[in-house]
Amino acid sequence: MNSRISSKSSVVPRRICIVGLWHQATVLSACFAQTGHWVTTVGDDEAAVAELGRGKSPVVEPKLDAMLRRTIKSG
C-alpha cells in the first residue's frame, strides 16, 4: 500500500484575492496558486503588476520567480 499522498489531491480549489504586492502577499499568492487555488492579486503599482504578470516578483525571494512563472504558465 502506498501511503504517500499528493498535496494537490486533497486540495479543494478556492478563488482567493490578495491585496498588495509586497513580500508576504507575493509569496502567499504564489504558494496558494502552486497548490491549485485560483489567485487574484491586486495592487496599485502598475509596473509591479505588469512584472508580476510576466513572472517577475517585485520582491527578492529565492525560487519565487520560477514558482510564479510555473503557476502563470499552468493558467
C-alpha positions, 0 to 999 in steps of 0.5 A: 500500500502506498501511503504517500499522498499528493498535496494537490489531491486533497486540495479543494480549489478556492478563488482567493484575492490578495491585496498588495504586492509586497513580500508576504502577499507575493509569496502567499499568492504564489504558494496558494496558486502552486497548490491549485487555488485560483489567485487574484492579486491586486495592487496599485503599482502598475509596473509591479503588476505588469512584472508580476504578470510576466513572472517577475516578483517585485520582491527578492525571494529565492525560487519565487520567480520560477514558482510564479512563472510555473503557476502563470504558465499552468493558467 
